[in-house]
Amino acid sequence: MIDLSTFLGLADIALGTFEPKPTSVEGNQQEAAQTLWSSPDGRLEIGVWECTPGRFTADRSQAAEFCHLLSGAVEMRHADGRVEHLGPGDALILPRGWKGEWVLTKQTRKIYAFYRD
């Protein structure tokens, strides 16, 4: 039988200890995450992530990512120079191969889904 999984209170779920963000280039950022579910083959991972303000690089060469922002404020800087501003309730998809920067102007929490080929 295939069963249903539910996840409640994601805006407040404990994420564990905040640690330095390896790709942070400005702001000495700290991040924490909690995986909620992974597919048996390891190709799909869903979880919650939170990070302190600052700027970091992102490279989605190995996976596509869907994000739904629960709190905070983000400026997405695409490699081609475009900039988009996102906040609570907004969602985005970073297709496999996307590269750019995230600028967090406020501490930000998101639900994420990574899909690896």
DSSP file (Angstrom, degrees, kcal/mol; ACC not computed):
  #  RESIDUE AA STRUCTURE BP1 BP2  ACC     N-H-->O    O-->H-N    N-H-->O    O-->H-N    TCO  KAPPA ALPHA  PHI   PSI    X-CA   Y-CA   Z-CA
    1    1 A M              0   0    0      0, 0.0     2,-0.5     0, 0.0     0, 0.0   0.000 360.0 360.0 360.0 136.4    0.0    0.0    0.0
    2    2 A I        -     0   0    0      1,-0.0     2,-0.2     0, 0.0     0, 0.0  -0.778 360.0-157.2 -87.2 129.0    1.2    3.5   -0.8
    3    3 A D        -     0   0    0     -2,-0.5     2,-0.3     1,-0.0    -1,-0.0  -0.615  12.5-115.6-108.7 167.6    0.8    5.8    2.1
    4    4 A L        -     0   0    0     -2,-0.2     2,-0.4     2,-0.0    -1,-0.0  -0.777  20.2-153.9-100.1 140.9    0.6    9.6    2.6
    5    5 A S        -     0   0    0     -2,-0.3     2,-0.3     2,-0.0    32,-0.0  -0.961  10.9-168.4-114.9 136.5    3.2   11.7    4.4
    6    6 A T        -     0   0    0     -2,-0.4     2,-0.4     2,-0.0    -2,-0.0  -0.929   8.7-163.5-123.5 150.7    2.2   15.0    6.0
    7    7 A F        -     0   0    0     -2,-0.3     3,-0.3     0, 0.0     2,-0.3  -0.969  14.0-169.3-136.0 115.7    4.5   17.7    7.4
    8    8 A L        +     0   0    0     -2,-0.4    -2,-0.0     1,-0.2     5,-0.0  -0.737  59.6  15.2-109.6 152.8    3.0   20.3    9.8
    9    9 A G    >>  +     0   0    0     -2,-0.3     3,-1.7     1,-0.1     4,-0.9   0.844  63.6 162.3  62.7  38.8    4.2   23.6   11.2
   10   10 A L  T 34  +     0   0    0     -3,-0.3    -1,-0.1     1,-0.3    60,-0.1   0.732  67.8  64.8 -67.0 -21.3    7.1   24.0    8.7
   11   11 A A  T 34 S+     0   0    0      1,-0.2    -1,-0.3    59,-0.1    -2,-0.1   0.728 117.9  26.8 -69.9 -19.5    7.5   27.7    9.5
   12   12 A D  T <4 S+     0   0    0     -3,-1.7    -2,-0.2     2,-0.1    -1,-0.2   0.384  86.0 132.3-123.0   1.4    8.5   26.7   13.0
   13   13 A I     <  -     0   0    0     -4,-0.9     2,-0.2     1,-0.1    -4,-0.1  -0.279  64.8-107.4 -60.7 138.7   10.0   23.2   12.7
   14   14 A A        -     0   0    0      1,-0.1    -1,-0.1    19,-0.0    -2,-0.1  -0.477  32.5-173.8 -67.7 133.2   13.4   22.8   14.5
   15   15 A L        -     0   0    0      1,-0.4    18,-0.6    -2,-0.2     2,-0.2   0.479  34.0-124.0-107.8  -6.0   16.2   22.6   12.0
   16   16 A G        -     0   0    0     16,-0.1    -1,-0.4    18,-0.1     2,-0.2  -0.526  59.4  -7.9  93.5-165.0   19.1   21.8   14.3
   17   17 A T        -     0   0    0     -2,-0.2     2,-0.3     1,-0.1    16,-0.2  -0.457  65.6-126.0 -74.1 133.7   22.3   23.7   14.8
   18   18 A F        -     0   0    0     -2,-0.2    14,-0.2    14,-0.1    -1,-0.1  -0.625  33.6-176.3 -77.0 137.5   23.2   26.5   12.5
   19   19 A E  E     -A   31   0A   0     12,-2.7    12,-3.1    -2,-0.3     0, 0.0  -0.884  36.5 -73.8-131.3 161.4   26.6   26.1   10.8
   20   20 A P  E     -A   30   0A   0      0, 0.0    10,-0.3     0, 0.0     9,-0.1  -0.275  46.5-121.7 -57.3 137.8   28.8   28.2    8.5
   21   21 A K    >   -     0   0    0      8,-2.3     3,-1.6     1,-0.1     8,-0.1  -0.739  17.3-148.5 -81.9 117.6   27.5   28.3    4.9
   22   22 A P  T 3  S+     0   0    0      0, 0.0    -1,-0.1     0, 0.0     8,-0.0   0.791  93.6  45.4 -60.5 -30.9   30.3   27.0    2.7
   23   23 A T  T 3  S+     0   0    0     34,-0.1    34,-1.8    -3,-0.0     2,-0.2   0.277  80.8 129.5 -98.9  12.3   29.5   29.1   -0.3
   24   24 A S  E <   +B   56   0A   0     -3,-1.6    32,-0.3    32,-0.2     3,-0.1  -0.473  26.7 173.2 -67.6 132.2   28.9   32.4    1.6
   25   25 A V  E     +     0   0A   0     30,-2.9     2,-0.3     1,-0.3    31,-0.2   0.436  68.5  24.8-116.6  -6.2   30.9   35.3    0.1
   26   26 A E  E    S+B   55   0A   0     29,-1.5    29,-2.7    27,-0.0    -1,-0.3  -0.910 112.4  27.0-159.8 128.9   29.4   38.1    2.2
   27   27 A G  S    S-     0   0    0     -2,-0.3     3,-0.1    27,-0.2    29,-0.0   0.451  94.2-102.3 103.8   0.5   27.9   38.3    5.6
   28   28 A N        -     0   0    0     27,-0.1    -1,-0.1     1,-0.1    26,-0.1   0.926  57.0-153.9  48.2  52.0   29.5   35.2    7.4
   29   29 A Q        -     0   0    0     26,-0.2    -8,-2.3    -3,-0.2     2,-0.4  -0.162  16.0-156.6 -65.9 149.5   26.2   33.3    6.9
   30   30 A Q  E     -A   20   0A   0    -10,-0.3    22,-2.2    23,-0.1     2,-0.3  -0.965  14.4-174.2-122.9 141.4   25.0   30.5    9.0
   31   31 A E  E     -AC  19  51A   0    -12,-3.1   -12,-2.7    -2,-0.4     2,-0.3  -0.933  12.3-174.9-136.5 158.7   22.5   27.9    7.8
   32   32 A A  E     - C   0  50A   0     18,-2.2    18,-2.6    -2,-0.3     2,-0.3  -0.980   8.4-176.6-147.4 152.3   20.5   24.9    9.0
   33   33 A A  E     - C   0  49A   0    -18,-0.6     2,-0.4    -2,-0.3    16,-0.2  -0.989  15.4-156.2-150.2 156.0   18.3   22.3    7.3
   34   34 A Q  E     - C   0  48A   0     14,-2.7    14,-2.2    -2,-0.3     2,-0.4  -0.963  18.9-138.5-135.6 116.9   16.1   19.4    8.0
   35   35 A T  E     - C   0  47A   0     -2,-0.4    12,-0.3    12,-0.2     3,-0.1  -0.609  18.6-177.2 -72.7 130.0   15.3   16.7    5.4
   36   36 A L  E     -     0   0A   0     10,-2.8     2,-0.3    -2,-0.4    11,-0.2   0.795  64.7  -4.2 -94.9 -36.7   11.7   15.8    5.5
   37   37 A W  E     - C   0  46A   0      9,-2.1     9,-3.0   -32,-0.0     2,-0.4  -0.977  53.4-168.0-160.3 142.0   11.6   13.1    2.9
   38   38 A S  E     - C   0  45A   0     -2,-0.3     7,-0.2     7,-0.2     5,-0.0  -0.993  30.6-115.4-131.0 141.3   13.9   11.4    0.4
   39   39 A S    >   -     0   0    0      5,-2.6     3,-1.9    -2,-0.4    -2,-0.0  -0.384  31.4-111.3 -69.9 153.8   12.8    9.0   -2.4
   40   40 A P  T 3  S+     0   0    0      0, 0.0    -1,-0.1     0, 0.0     0, 0.0   0.812 119.8  50.4 -56.4 -31.0   14.1    5.4   -2.1
   41   41 A D  T 3  S-     0   0    0      3,-0.0    -2,-0.0     1,-0.0     0, 0.0   0.497 110.2-123.4 -87.0  -2.5   16.3    6.0   -5.2
   42   42 A G  S <  S+     0   0    0     -3,-1.9    74,-0.1     2,-0.2     3,-0.1   0.527  81.3 113.4  77.9   5.5   17.8    9.2   -3.7
   43   43 A R  S    S+     0   0    0      1,-0.1    73,-3.2    72,-0.1     2,-0.5   0.761  71.2  48.5 -83.3 -24.4   16.8   11.3   -6.7
   44   44 A L  E     + D   0 115A   0     71,-0.2    -5,-2.6     2,-0.0     2,-0.4  -0.969  62.0 176.5-121.3 129.1   14.3   13.5   -4.9
   45   45 A E  E     -CD  38 114A   0     69,-2.2    69,-2.8    -2,-0.5     2,-0.4  -0.999   5.8-171.0-131.3 131.9   14.8   15.2   -1.5
   46   46 A I  E     +CD  37 113A   0     -9,-3.0   -10,-2.8    -2,-0.4    -9,-2.1  -0.973  25.2 127.1-123.1 136.2   12.4   17.5    0.2
   47   47 A G  E     -CD  35 112A   0     65,-2.2    65,-2.8    -2,-0.4     2,-0.4  -0.924  51.4 -91.6-164.6-171.0   13.2   19.6    3.3
   48   48 A V  E     -CD  34 111A   0    -14,-2.2   -14,-2.7    -2,-0.3     2,-0.3  -0.970  34.4-175.3-123.0 137.5   13.3   22.9    5.1
   49   49 A W  E     -CD  33 110A   0     61,-2.5    61,-2.8    -2,-0.4     2,-0.3  -0.962   4.7-173.3-133.4 146.5   16.3   25.2    5.0
   50   50 A E  E     -CD  32 109A   0    -18,-2.6   -18,-2.2    -2,-0.3     2,-0.3  -0.996   5.0-179.9-141.8 145.8   17.0   28.5    6.8
   51   51 A C  E     -CD  31 108A   0     57,-2.3    57,-2.5    -2,-0.3   -20,-0.2  -0.996  25.6-118.0-147.3 148.1   19.9   31.0    6.5
   52   52 A T        -     0   0    0    -22,-2.2    52,-0.2    -2,-0.3    54,-0.1  -0.349  53.8 -71.8 -78.7 164.2   21.1   34.2    8.0
   53   53 A P  S    S+     0   0    0      0, 0.0     2,-0.3     0, 0.0    52,-0.2  -0.146  84.9  78.7 -59.4 152.2   21.4   37.4    5.9
   54   54 A G  E    S- E   0 104A   0     50,-2.0    50,-3.2    52,-0.1     2,-0.4  -0.944  74.8 -68.7 144.9-162.3   24.3   37.8    3.4
   55   55 A R  E     +BE  26 103A   0    -29,-2.7   -30,-2.9    -2,-0.3   -29,-1.5  -0.987  41.9 171.0-131.9 135.9   25.3   36.7   -0.1
   56   56 A F  E     -BE  24 102A   0     46,-2.3    46,-2.6    -2,-0.4   -32,-0.2  -0.984  29.4-117.5-142.2 155.5   26.2   33.2   -1.4
   57   57 A T  E     - E   0 101A   0    -34,-1.8     2,-0.4    -2,-0.3    44,-0.2  -0.595  25.5-160.8 -87.9 152.5   26.9   31.5   -4.7
   58   58 A A  E     - E   0 100A   0     42,-2.7    42,-2.1    -2,-0.2     2,-0.4  -0.999  10.0-174.3-137.2 138.7   24.7   28.7   -6.0
   59   59 A D  E     - E   0  99A   0     -2,-0.4     3,-0.4    40,-0.2    40,-0.2  -0.955   6.0-176.9-134.6 111.4   25.4   26.1   -8.7
   60   60 A R        +     0   0    0     38,-3.3    37,-3.5    -2,-0.4    38,-0.5  -0.233  42.4 125.9-102.8  43.4   22.7   23.7   -9.7
   61   61 A S  S    S+     0   0    0     35,-0.2    -1,-0.2    36,-0.2     3,-0.1   0.785  79.8  38.5 -67.7 -27.6   24.8   21.7  -12.2
   62   62 A Q  S    S+     0   0    0     -3,-0.4    55,-0.5     1,-0.2     2,-0.3   0.585 124.4  15.3-102.1 -12.1   23.9   18.4  -10.4
   63   63 A A        -     0   0    0     53,-0.2    34,-0.4    32,-0.1     2,-0.3  -0.996  63.7-122.2-158.9 153.1   20.2   19.0   -9.6
   64   64 A A  E     -F  115   0A   0     51,-2.5    51,-2.5    -2,-0.3     2,-0.4  -0.692  32.7-154.2 -90.8 154.6   17.1   21.1  -10.2
   65   65 A E  E     -FG 114  94A   0     29,-2.5    29,-3.5    -2,-0.3     2,-0.4  -0.996  14.7-162.3-138.1 135.7   15.6   22.8   -7.2
   66   66 A F  E     -FG 113  93A   0     47,-2.3    47,-2.0    -2,-0.4     2,-0.4  -0.943  18.7-171.3-107.4 135.7   12.1   24.0   -6.4
   67   67 A C  E     -FG 112  92A   0     25,-2.8    25,-2.3    -2,-0.4     2,-0.4  -0.987  16.5-170.7-130.5 138.9   11.8   26.5   -3.5
   68   68 A H  E     -FG 111  91A   0     43,-2.3    43,-2.6    -2,-0.4     2,-0.4  -0.976  25.6-135.8-125.7 116.1    8.8   28.0   -1.6
   69   69 A L  E     +F  110   0A   0     21,-2.8    20,-3.0    -2,-0.4    41,-0.3  -0.558  24.0 178.0 -77.9 127.7    9.8   30.9    0.7
   70   70 A L  E     -     0   0A   0     39,-2.8     2,-0.3     1,-0.4    40,-0.2   0.765  69.4  -9.3 -94.2 -33.6    8.2   30.8    4.1
   71   71 A S  E    S+F  109   0A   0     38,-1.6    38,-1.7    17,-0.1    -1,-0.4  -0.978  96.6  45.6-158.1 162.6    9.8   33.9    5.5
   72   72 A G  E    S-     0   0A   0     -2,-0.3     2,-0.3    36,-0.2    36,-0.2  -0.526  72.0 -82.1 103.0-167.0   12.6   36.4    4.7
   73   73 A A  E     -F  106   0A   0     33,-0.6    32,-1.7    -2,-0.2    33,-1.1  -0.979  37.4-171.8-148.6 131.5   13.6   38.4    1.7
   74   74 A V  E     -FH 104  86A   0     12,-2.7    12,-3.0    -2,-0.3     2,-0.5  -0.970  16.5-159.6-131.2 138.6   15.8   37.2   -1.2
   75   75 A E  E     -FH 103  85A   0     28,-2.6    28,-2.2    -2,-0.4     2,-0.6  -0.979  19.2-153.7-112.6 115.0   17.4   38.9   -4.2
   76   76 A M  E     -FH 102  84A   0      8,-3.2     8,-2.1    -2,-0.5     2,-0.7  -0.803   6.2-163.5 -92.2 123.3   18.1   36.3   -6.9
   77   77 A R  E     -FH 101  83A   0     24,-3.0    24,-2.6    -2,-0.6     6,-0.2  -0.922   8.6-152.9-110.1 111.4   21.0   37.3   -9.1
   78   78 A H  E >   -F  100   0A   0      4,-2.7     3,-2.1    -2,-0.7    22,-0.2  -0.428  27.6-112.3 -79.1 156.6   21.2   35.3  -12.3
   79   79 A A  T 3  S+     0   0    0     20,-1.3    -1,-0.1     1,-0.3    21,-0.1   0.772 117.5  59.3 -59.3 -27.0   24.5   34.8  -14.2
   80   80 A D  T 3  S-     0   0    0      2,-0.1    -1,-0.3     1,-0.0    20,-0.1   0.410 124.0-101.7 -85.2   3.6   23.1   37.0  -17.0
   81   81 A G  S <  S+     0   0    0     -3,-2.1    -2,-0.1     1,-0.3    -1,-0.0   0.249  75.9 138.4  99.0 -13.1   22.7   39.9  -14.7
   82   82 A R        -     0   0    0     -5,-0.1    -4,-2.7     1,-0.0     2,-0.4  -0.347  36.3-157.0 -64.6 148.7   18.9   39.7  -14.2
   83   83 A V  E     -H   77   0A   0     -6,-0.2     2,-0.4     2,-0.0    -6,-0.2  -0.994   9.9-173.5-130.0 135.7   17.8   40.3  -10.6
   84   84 A E  E     -H   76   0A   0     -8,-2.1    -8,-3.2    -2,-0.4     2,-0.5  -0.984  14.6-144.1-128.7 141.3   14.5   39.2   -9.0
   85   85 A H  E     +H   75   0A   0     -2,-0.4     2,-0.3   -10,-0.2   -10,-0.2  -0.909  23.4 179.1-107.6 129.3   13.1   40.0   -5.5
   86   86 A L  E     +H   74   0A   0    -12,-3.0   -12,-2.7    -2,-0.5     3,-0.1  -0.928   5.8 167.4-131.3 152.4   11.2   37.3   -3.6
   87   87 A G    >   -     0   0    0     -2,-0.3     3,-2.3   -14,-0.2   -18,-0.3  -0.781  49.4 -27.9-146.7-169.7    9.5   37.1   -0.2
   88   88 A P  T 3  S+     0   0    0      0, 0.0   -18,-0.2     0, 0.0    -1,-0.1  -0.167 125.7  20.8 -52.4 133.2    7.2   35.0    1.8
   89   89 A G  T 3  S+     0   0    0    -20,-3.0     2,-0.2     1,-0.4   -19,-0.1   0.212  96.9 118.3  92.4 -14.6    4.7   33.0   -0.3
   90   90 A D    <   -     0   0    0     -3,-2.3   -21,-2.8   -21,-0.1    -1,-0.4  -0.514  44.8-162.4 -84.1 154.4    6.8   33.2   -3.5
   91   91 A A  E     -G   68   0A   0    -23,-0.2     2,-0.3    -2,-0.2   -23,-0.2  -0.937   7.2-176.0-133.0 156.0    8.2   30.2   -5.2
   92   92 A L  E     -G   67   0A   0    -25,-2.3   -25,-2.8    -2,-0.3     2,-0.5  -0.988  17.4-142.3-148.8 157.2   10.9   29.6   -7.8
   93   93 A I  E     -G   66   0A   0     -2,-0.3   -27,-0.2   -27,-0.2    -2,-0.0  -0.990   6.4-162.2-121.5 127.7   12.4   26.8   -9.8
   94   94 A L  E     -G   65   0A   0    -29,-3.5   -29,-2.5    -2,-0.5     3,-0.1  -0.916  23.2-143.5-105.4 104.0   16.2   26.7  -10.5
   95   95 A P    >   -     0   0    0      0, 0.0     3,-2.5     0, 0.0   -35,-0.2  -0.240  34.7 -80.2 -66.7 156.2   16.6   24.3  -13.4
   96   96 A R  T 3  S+     0   0    0      1,-0.3   -35,-0.2   -34,-0.1   -32,-0.2  -0.352 122.8  32.2 -54.3 130.2   19.5   21.9  -13.6
   97   97 A G  T 3  S+     0   0    0    -37,-3.5    -1,-0.3   -34,-0.4   -36,-0.2   0.230  84.1 139.9 102.5 -11.8   22.5   24.0  -14.8
   98   98 A W    <   -     0   0    0     -3,-2.5   -38,-3.3   -38,-0.5     2,-0.3  -0.411  26.5-178.3 -67.8 138.7   21.4   27.3  -13.2
   99   99 A K  E     +E   59   0A   0    -40,-0.2   -20,-1.3   -39,-0.1     2,-0.3  -0.995  24.3  98.2-135.8 143.6   24.2   29.4  -11.6
  100  100 A G  E     -EF  58  78A   0    -42,-2.1   -42,-2.7    -2,-0.3     2,-0.3  -0.963  59.1 -71.1 174.1-157.5   23.9   32.6   -9.8
  101  101 A E  E     -EF  57  77A   0    -24,-2.6   -24,-3.0    -2,-0.3     2,-0.5  -0.958  20.8-147.2-130.9 147.8   23.8   34.3   -6.4
  102  102 A W  E     -EF  56  76A   0    -46,-2.6   -46,-2.3    -2,-0.3     2,-0.6  -0.955  11.8-166.0-107.0 130.3   21.3   34.5   -3.5
  103  103 A V  E     -EF  55  75A   0    -28,-2.2   -28,-2.6    -2,-0.5     2,-0.7  -0.969   6.0-160.9-116.0 113.5   21.3   37.7   -1.5
  104  104 A L  E     +EF  54  74A   0    -50,-3.2   -50,-2.0    -2,-0.6   -30,-0.2  -0.845  14.3 178.9 -96.1 114.6   19.4   37.4    1.7
  105  105 A T  E    S+     0   0A   0    -32,-1.7     2,-0.3    -2,-0.7    -1,-0.1   0.603  76.7  23.7 -90.3 -12.2   18.4   40.8    3.1
  106  106 A K  E    S- F   0  73A   0    -33,-1.1   -33,-0.6   -52,-0.1    -1,-0.1  -0.957 106.7 -78.3-140.2 157.4   16.6   39.1    6.0
  107  107 A Q  E     -     0   0A   0     -2,-0.3     2,-0.4   -35,-0.1   -55,-0.2  -0.394  60.0-154.7 -55.2 134.5   16.9   35.7    7.6
  108  108 A T  E     -D   51   0A   0    -57,-2.5   -57,-2.3   -36,-0.2     2,-0.4  -0.931  20.4-169.4-127.7 139.4   15.1   33.4    5.2
  109  109 A R  E     +DF  50  71A   0    -38,-1.7   -39,-2.8    -2,-0.4   -38,-1.6  -0.987  16.2 172.7-125.6 137.5   13.4   30.0    5.5
  110  110 A K  E     -DF  49  69A   0    -61,-2.8   -61,-2.5    -2,-0.4     2,-0.5  -0.965  33.9-127.2-140.0 156.1   12.2   27.9    2.6
  111  111 A I  E     -DF  48  68A   0    -43,-2.6   -43,-2.3    -2,-0.3     2,-0.3  -0.893  39.6-168.0 -93.4 134.2   10.8   24.6    1.7
  112  112 A Y  E     -DF  47  67A   0    -65,-2.8   -65,-2.2    -2,-0.5     2,-0.4  -0.904  21.9-166.0-126.4 155.1   13.0   23.0   -1.0
  113  113 A A  E     -DF  46  66A   0    -47,-2.0   -47,-2.3    -2,-0.3     2,-0.4  -0.943  11.0-163.4-137.2 116.8   12.8   20.0   -3.3
  114  114 A F  E     -DF  45  65A   0    -69,-2.8   -69,-2.2    -2,-0.4     2,-0.5  -0.857   2.0-166.2 -99.1 133.1   16.0   18.8   -5.1
  115  115 A Y  E     -DF  44  64A   0    -51,-2.5   -51,-2.5    -2,-0.4     2,-0.4  -0.977   4.2-168.5-120.6 118.9   15.7   16.5   -8.1
  116  116 A R              0   0    0    -73,-3.2   -53,-0.2    -2,-0.5   -54,-0.1  -0.881 360.0 360.0-106.7 136.0   18.8   14.8   -9.3
  117  117 A D              0   0    0    -55,-0.5    -1,-0.1    -2,-0.4   -74,-0.1   0.501 360.0 360.0 -64.4 360.0   18.9   12.9  -12.6
